[in-house]
Amino acid sequence: MIVARRELGGYFATPVAVVFIVIFLALQGVLTFNLGNFFDRNQADLAPFFNFIPWVFLLLVPAITMRLWAEERRLGTIELLLTLPITQGQAVVGKFLAAWAFCAIALALTFPFILTVNFLGKPDNGVIATGYLGALLVAGAFLSVGSALSAATKNQVIAFVLAVAVCFLFAVASYPLVTDFLSKTVPTLAEVARRLSVAERFQGFTRGVISLRDLVYFASFIGFWLYLNTVIVEHRKAD
Amino acid sequence: MSADSSTPLIEIEGLTKRFGAFTAVDRVSFTVARGEVLGFLGPNGAGKSTTMRMLAGFMNPTAGTARICGHDVQTDSVAARRTLGFLPEGAPTYPEMTVEAFLAFVAAIRGYGGKEAGRRIARAIELTTLQGVRMQPVETLSKGFKRRVGLAQALLHDPPVLVLDEPTDGLDPNQKHEVRALIQQMAPEKAIVISTHILEEVGAVCTRAIVIANGRIVADATPAELEKLHPSGKLDDVFRALTLPAKAA
């Protein structure tokens, strides 16, 4: 799609792309090798790598999405984009796909991890592949949240903070921190929270399992937030 | 194009926009036919940009309708926008793109590819005399060039309807002259609406002028008729008398 192509070009025309990719790779490297004890574990897999990736995305994905709509609004180009003969839905999806493709590129550049682990041992590359698919879906989920929140405000800092907060909620929903609290107060919600958790859904992929339920979960999660994004754009475009 | 030459290309009926208790545009109705250049005049904040935004489908009216070439801007908005060239206020463009890349993006969205896109981009660049800066990022250009990039974008698909919000703002006198000449040259085949608060522009390019104050149309006449509304025969005085009614006496 044309909007997506322009957007993606925009990332690489500015230092945003380079800074993002360098920081992403550096963070993933430090976390995997140092905190994750990649070598000391003596296991040929990428478990430490995948354990950290949702948390790195939690911080970096909102940094991409905070500008998606807020920047268009600040520059006034939203008035140009939305008066071109495309629907608002097309504009929303186009921007989302560009950001997602960008995350995919960043993720693809972590290929030295795969080479390393294959050089040192005999990992199950199928599990690694599903892990990458899961990571990409987590990125997509966070992107859809961030994009919708970016459309709600002109201020990029607010867009960033809100996106981190909301993504954090969805990430930790399955953690004892949240579930213990909920099971004491509203037990029915504890199960709901666990099912809605992005981190919980991601776990399956890191174990090499692709379940239809998880795929449906991510598809409906992203679909819901993009729909919300379109509604927000429609109502707040001219503010 | 569904409209033949007899039906107006722009039809606005009872267009109203309220922001909370404030009424920015109050039951504005007018039509613009092919061959007309309508000057949209009014003090800052009178509702010119709001009306144009509703016409371009960027803002939803509180009440009333607008049609471009017979397409309702709300219910048939993509079709309406296909027949419209719109220059938003301040001529926003993506700062990191080069002039050519930006126009290529607009051409692609408008459905032109390959040679056809190249031909249209070249023509738009020629019309707005942007040849010297085609490979420069828009953010490095002066205000006048940016305005012309916005204009090139609006002309690219040779639309039957042009809505230009302050097309000559920020241009030097020579550039103003060029843009006016361009508008006059295109006028016979199109319906054009330009907003401005430069009164000399009205006499120079417009076949008709609408004065708007506090969201309401206070005059709709040819520039010559408008001049007769004040004993001095000067547009400046007419404008003041129409838009400052309380102090006019």
Interface residues (C-beta under 8 A of the other chain):
Chain A: I2 V3 R5 R6 G9 G10 A13 T14 L75 G76 T77 E79 L80 L82 T83 L84 P85 I86 T87 K237 A238
Chain B: R53 A56 G57 F58 M59 V78 A79 R81 R82 L84 F86 P88 E89 G90 P92 T93 Y94 P95 E96 M97 A101 F105 V106 A108 I109 R110 P137 G150 Q153
